[in-house]
């Protein structure tokens, strides 16, 4: 498992769209599996699940992306899993980390305090 979290500032829909595009354009094997959206009292939450084939690990890796926002104040949490071929412990997380890195440049553009 690899995890990346960041406070962001920006338009919720724009940031979510840019993150989605970064994942889908980051690998020709990337696929959008499903998502969920929630909105209440000005707070929005979007969950997205992606998968892709990891050439390094020879298996599929998934990434759960959660974006929460209130106005222009946003919080991103992205967690990857899979990518290991061991039965009782994780031995190869390179594919997970590589998948996570597809969203980092976009997130850093919107990092709070920049």
MDAnalysis code that builds the backbone (N, CA, C; Angstrom):
import MDAnalysis as mda
import numpy as np

u = mda.Universe.empty(342, n_residues=114, atom_resindex=np.repeat(np.arange(114), 3), trajectory=True)
u.add_TopologyAttr("name", ["N", "CA", "C"] * 114)
u.add_TopologyAttr("resid", np.arange(1, 115))
u.add_TopologyAttr("resname", ["UNK", "UNK", "UNK", "UNK", "UNK", "UNK", "UNK", "UNK", "UNK", "UNK", "UNK", "UNK", "UNK", "UNK", "UNK", "UNK", "UNK", "UNK", "UNK", "UNK", "UNK", "UNK", "UNK", "UNK", "UNK", "UNK", "UNK", "UNK", "UNK", "UNK", "UNK", "UNK", "UNK", "UNK", "UNK", "UNK", "UNK", "UNK", "UNK", "UNK", "UNK", "UNK", "UNK", "UNK", "UNK", "UNK", "UNK", "UNK", "UNK", "UNK", "UNK", "UNK", "UNK", "UNK", "UNK", "UNK", "UNK", "UNK", "UNK", "UNK", "UNK", "UNK", "UNK", "UNK", "UNK", "UNK", "UNK", "UNK", "UNK", "UNK", "UNK", "UNK", "UNK", "UNK", "UNK", "UNK", "UNK", "UNK", "UNK", "UNK", "UNK", "UNK", "UNK", "UNK", "UNK", "UNK", "UNK", "UNK", "UNK", "UNK", "UNK", "UNK", "UNK", "UNK", "UNK", "UNK", "UNK", "UNK", "UNK", "UNK", "UNK", "UNK", "UNK", "UNK", "UNK", "UNK", "UNK", "UNK", "UNK", "UNK", "UNK", "UNK", "UNK", "UNK"])
u.atoms.positions = np.array([
    [0.836, -1.169, 0.000],
    [0.000, 0.000, 0.000],
    [0.884, 1.236, 0.000],
    [0.456, 2.224, -0.756],
    [1.104, 3.525, -0.744],
    [0.007, 4.569, -0.584],
    [0.314, 5.648, 0.133],
    [-0.694, 6.673, 0.400],
    [-0.109, 8.058, 0.188],
    [-0.946, 8.951, -0.354],
    [-0.571, 10.342, -0.581],
    [-1.747, 11.200, -0.142],
    [-1.499, 12.155, 0.747],
    [-2.546, 13.068, 1.201],
    [-2.028, 14.488, 1.136],
    [-2.963, 15.400, 0.777],
    [-2.547, 16.800, 0.588],
    [-3.742, 17.719, 0.750],
    [-3.535, 18.844, 1.425],
    [-4.539, 19.901, 1.446],
    [-4.342, 20.728, 0.185],
    [-5.460, 21.020, -0.485],
    [-5.426, 21.743, -1.748],
    [-6.325, 22.962, -1.678],
    [-6.122, 23.863, -2.621],
    [-6.990, 25.023, -2.779],
    [-7.359, 25.119, -4.251],
    [-8.669, 25.212, -4.531],
    [-9.093, 25.337, -5.919],
    [-10.555, 25.007, -6.091],
    [-10.986, 24.993, -7.330],
    [-12.359, 24.643, -7.681],
    [-12.502, 23.114, -7.655],
    [-13.436, 22.614, -6.860],
    [-13.622, 21.181, -6.665],
    [-13.727, 20.425, -7.989],
    [-14.613, 20.882, -8.878],
    [-14.836, 20.177, -10.146],
    [-13.615, 20.204, -11.054],
    [-12.919, 21.324, -11.073],
    [-11.719, 21.440, -11.909],
    [-10.630, 20.501, -11.402],
    [-10.385, 20.523, -10.088],
    [-9.342, 19.672, -9.509],
    [-9.688, 18.198, -9.716],
    [-10.944, 17.827, -9.467],
    [-11.361, 16.435, -9.658],
    [-11.173, 16.013, -11.113],
    [-11.539, 16.854, -12.033],
    [-11.357, 16.554, -13.459],
    [-9.903, 16.405, -13.840],
    [-9.056, 17.277, -13.315],
    [-7.614, 17.193, -13.622],
    [-6.993, 15.924, -13.049],
    [-7.403, 15.552, -11.827],
    [-6.892, 14.316, -11.220],
    [-7.346, 13.101, -12.026],
    [-8.618, 13.087, -12.419],
    [-9.161, 11.996, -13.228],
    [-8.373, 11.855, -14.529],
    [-8.164, 12.965, -15.211],
    [-7.419, 12.943, -16.472],
    [-5.975, 12.477, -16.277],
    [-5.355, 12.902, -15.165],
    [-3.970, 12.493, -14.904],
    [-3.863, 10.979, -14.759],
    [-4.827, 10.379, -14.071],
    [-4.806, 8.920, -13.910],
    [-5.039, 8.232, -15.247],
    [-6.080, 8.649, -15.950],
    [-6.444, 7.979, -17.199],
    [-5.404, 8.173, -18.302],
    [-4.725, 9.317, -18.296],
    [-3.698, 9.575, -19.308],
    [-2.316, 9.110, -18.870],
    [-2.206, 8.662, -17.619],
    [-0.909, 8.251, -17.084],
    [-0.500, 6.846, -17.461],
    [-1.430, 6.063, -17.980],
    [-1.129, 4.686, -18.350],
    [-2.169, 4.204, -19.347],
    [-1.711, 3.517, -20.389],
    [-2.681, 3.046, -21.379],
    [-3.531, 1.900, -20.840],
    [-3.131, 1.290, -19.724],
    [-3.933, 0.218, -19.148],
    [-4.837, 0.704, -18.012],
    [-4.813, 2.011, -17.714],
    [-5.645, 2.546, -16.627],
    [-7.120, 2.453, -16.985],
    [-7.922, 2.088, -15.991],
    [-9.368, 2.035, -16.180],
    [-10.063, 2.649, -14.974],
    [-11.185, 3.277, -15.246],
    [-12.027, 3.831, -14.188],
    [-13.012, 2.747, -13.798],
    [-12.983, 2.314, -12.560],
    [-13.821, 1.209, -12.115],
    [-15.185, 1.690, -11.627],
    [-15.217, 2.685, -10.750],
    [-16.484, 3.211, -10.253],
    [-16.209, 4.429, -9.395],
    [-17.282, 5.132, -9.045],
    [-17.140, 6.323, -8.228],
    [-18.414, 6.623, -7.479],
    [-18.304, 7.560, -6.561],
    [-19.437, 7.978, -5.754],
    [-19.273, 9.449, -5.417],
    [-20.390, 10.172, -5.391],
    [-20.373, 11.593, -5.060],
    [-21.384, 11.866, -3.955],
    [-21.027, 12.769, -3.062],
    [-21.906, 13.150, -1.961],
    [-21.773, 14.646, -1.743],
    [-22.878, 15.291, -1.400],
    [-22.917, 16.747, -1.217],
    [-23.922, 17.059, -0.114],
    [-23.492, 17.791, 0.907],
    [-24.412, 18.199, 1.976],
    [-23.898, 19.469, 2.646],
    [-24.773, 20.456, 2.737],
    [-24.454, 21.708, 3.441],
    [-23.150, 22.348, 2.963],
    [-22.906, 22.288, 1.678],
    [-21.716, 22.920, 1.121],
    [-20.457, 22.071, 1.175],
    [-20.538, 20.885, 1.729],
    [-19.392, 19.971, 1.764],
    [-19.588, 18.932, 0.669],
    [-18.562, 18.748, -0.135],
    [-18.629, 17.770, -1.229],
    [-17.582, 16.697, -1.020],
    [-17.929, 15.499, -1.447],
    [-16.999, 14.377, -1.363],
    [-17.150, 13.541, -2.625],
    [-16.030, 13.230, -3.247],
    [-16.023, 12.383, -4.437],
    [-15.028, 11.258, -4.214],
    [-15.470, 10.038, -4.441],
    [-14.596, 8.877, -4.372],
    [-14.472, 8.273, -5.759],
    [-13.280, 7.912, -6.153],
    [-13.030, 7.314, -7.459],
    [-12.092, 6.123, -7.282],
    [-12.381, 5.044, -7.991],
    [-11.532, 3.861, -7.935],
    [-11.028, 3.567, -9.347],
    [-9.722, 3.409, -9.450],
    [-9.056, 3.137, -10.724],
    [-8.243, 1.856, -10.600],
    [-7.967, 1.241, -11.736],
    [-7.053, 0.101, -11.806],
    [-6.129, 0.292, -12.999],
    [-4.995, -0.340, -12.911],
    [-4.102, -0.405, -14.065],
    [-3.199, -1.608, -13.921],
    [-2.635, -2.022, -15.032],
    [-1.679, -3.121, -15.036],
    [-0.310, -2.576, -14.669],
    [0.362, -3.236, -13.766],
    [1.710, -2.843, -13.368],
    [2.714, -3.714, -14.114],
    [3.424, -3.115, -15.045],
    [4.429, -3.862, -15.815],
    [5.537, -4.354, -14.905],
    [5.882, -3.538, -13.894],
    [6.966, -3.923, -12.983],
    [6.592, -5.141, -12.145],
    [5.354, -5.171, -11.682],
    [4.929, -6.258, -10.815],
    [4.258, -7.404, -11.538],
    [3.860, -7.178, -12.788],
    [3.181, -8.206, -13.546],
    [1.796, -8.515, -13.016],
    [1.121, -7.498, -12.482],
    [-0.210, -7.692, -11.916],
    [-0.994, -6.371, -11.972],
    [-2.216, -6.385, -11.479],
    [-3.040, -5.179, -11.472],
    [-2.938, -4.474, -10.128],
    [-3.014, -3.157, -10.183],
    [-2.928, -2.304, -9.004],
    [-4.157, -1.402, -9.008],
    [-4.716, -1.149, -7.840],
    [-5.868, -0.248, -7.763],
    [-5.497, 1.017, -6.997],
    [-6.240, 2.087, -7.269],
    [-6.064, 3.343, -6.542],
    [-7.436, 3.902, -6.197],
    [-7.614, 4.202, -4.928],
    [-8.810, 4.869, -4.452],
    [-8.461, 6.342, -4.240],
    [-9.189, 7.211, -4.888],
    [-8.953, 8.642, -4.789],
    [-10.182, 9.278, -4.129],
    [-9.985, 10.002, -3.031],
    [-11.070, 10.684, -2.333],
    [-10.747, 12.161, -2.275],
    [-11.680, 12.984, -2.753],
    [-11.528, 14.429, -2.700],
    [-12.699, 14.987, -1.897],
    [-12.378, 15.746, -0.846],
    [-13.384, 16.379, 0.006],
    [-13.174, 17.881, -0.091],
    [-14.267, 18.624, -0.203],
    [-14.119, 20.067, -0.313],
    [-15.247, 20.847, 0.317],
    [-14.874, 22.035, 0.798],
    [-15.835, 23.030, 1.282],
    [-15.371, 24.354, 0.704],
    [-16.124, 24.878, -0.246],
    [-15.649, 26.050, -0.973],
    [-14.393, 25.688, -1.739],
    [-13.368, 26.520, -1.592],
    [-12.114, 26.247, -2.301],
    [-11.115, 25.473, -1.442],
    [-11.499, 25.141, -0.220],
    [-10.639, 24.355, 0.658],
    [-10.901, 22.866, 0.384],
    [-9.857, 22.167, -0.055],
    [-9.990, 20.772, -0.476],
    [-9.003, 19.883, 0.271],
    [-9.364, 18.615, 0.367],
    [-8.454, 17.619, 0.936],
    [-8.474, 16.399, 0.028],
    [-7.285, 15.942, -0.350],
    [-7.133, 14.787, -1.229],
    [-6.476, 13.646, -0.460],
    [-7.044, 12.463, -0.578],
    [-6.432, 11.251, -0.055],
    [-6.446, 10.220, -1.176],
    [-5.277, 9.704, -1.508],
    [-5.162, 8.685, -2.556],
    [-4.399, 7.498, -1.981],
    [-4.990, 6.313, -2.117],
    [-4.391, 5.108, -1.569],
    [-4.373, 4.034, -2.656],
    [-3.220, 3.428, -2.850],
    [-3.093, 2.349, -3.820],
    [-2.964, 1.018, -3.089],
    [-3.373, -0.047, -3.763],
    [-3.206, -1.381, -3.189],
    [-3.063, -2.400, -4.310],
    [-2.629, -3.586, -3.925],
    [-2.340, -4.617, -4.907],
    [-0.864, -4.581, -5.236],
    [-0.504, -5.181, -6.305],
    [0.871, -5.084, -6.765],
    [1.851, -6.046, -6.120],
    [1.415, -6.827, -5.148],
    [2.319, -7.790, -4.537],
    [1.910, -9.194, -4.944],
    [2.886, -10.050, -5.151],
    [2.590, -11.424, -5.534],
    [2.847, -12.399, -4.391],
    [3.278, -11.898, -3.243],
    [3.542, -12.773, -2.103],
    [2.228, -13.175, -1.438],
    [2.231, -14.292, -0.760],
    [1.024, -14.794, -0.117],
    [0.834, -14.173, 1.261],
    [1.889, -14.054, 2.072],
    [1.740, -13.623, 3.458],
    [2.299, -12.239, 3.764],
    [3.035, -11.612, 2.859],
    [3.579, -10.280, 3.094],
    [3.781, -9.588, 1.763],
    [3.966, -8.281, 1.835],
    [4.168, -7.485, 0.617],
    [5.648, -7.462, 0.270],
    [5.944, -7.768, -0.982],
    [7.343, -7.754, -1.404],
    [7.612, -6.801, -2.565],
    [6.598, -6.376, -3.270],
    [6.819, -5.516, -4.439],
    [5.756, -4.422, -4.454],
    [6.127, -3.240, -4.017],
    [5.175, -2.123, -3.993],
    [5.524, -1.059, -5.031],
    [6.455, -1.353, -5.924],
    [6.857, -0.368, -6.935],
    [5.684, 0.049, -7.821],
    [4.845, -0.900, -8.204],
    [3.698, -0.592, -9.046],
    [2.711, 0.328, -8.352],
    [2.519, 0.123, -7.055],
    [1.613, 0.968, -6.289],
    [2.142, 2.398, -6.223],
    [3.411, 2.537, -5.918],
    [4.011, 3.863, -5.804],
    [4.004, 4.582, -7.152],
    [4.281, 3.857, -8.207],
    [4.279, 4.439, -9.541],
    [2.882, 4.929, -9.935],
    [1.854, 4.163, -9.603],
    [0.477, 4.548, -9.898],
    [0.118, 5.823, -9.143],
    [0.508, 5.888, -7.885],
    [0.236, 7.052, -7.060],
    [0.902, 8.309, -7.621],
    [2.072, 8.144, -8.184],
    [2.818, 9.287, -8.724],
    [2.135, 9.945, -9.916],
    [1.150, 9.290, -10.526],
    [0.471, 9.903, -11.675],
    [-0.339, 11.131, -11.267],
    [-0.783, 11.202, -10.013],
    [-1.608, 12.342, -9.580],
    [-0.815, 13.425, -8.866],
    [0.378, 13.118, -8.426],
    [1.137, 14.061, -7.606],
    [1.421, 15.413, -8.279],
    [1.821, 15.456, -9.543],
    [2.075, 16.764, -10.155],
    [0.830, 17.654, -10.181],
    [-0.313, 17.078, -10.452],
    [-1.568, 17.860, -10.466],
    [-1.874, 18.349, -9.061],
    [-1.781, 17.459, -8.076],
    [-2.066, 17.847, -6.694],
    [-1.139, 18.963, -6.236],
    [0.119, 18.875, -6.590],
    [1.081, 19.895, -6.159],
    [0.779, 21.273, -6.764],
    [0.150, 21.294, -7.933],
    [-0.256, 22.571, -8.533],
    [-1.277, 23.300, -7.677],
    [-2.104, 22.515, -6.979],
    [-3.187, 23.078, -6.167],
    [-2.891, 23.019, -4.674],
    [-1.657, 22.697, -4.303],
    [-1.304, 22.564, -2.883],
    [-1.620, 23.847, -2.133],
    [-2.262, 23.696, -0.990],
    [-2.623, 24.844, -0.142],
    [-1.357, 25.586, 0.278],
    [-1.429, 26.883, 0.286],
    [-0.299, 27.683, 0.709],
    [0.710, 28.003, -0.365],
    [0.450, 27.582, -1.598],
    [1.396, 27.877, -2.688],
    [1.108, 29.219, -3.277],
])
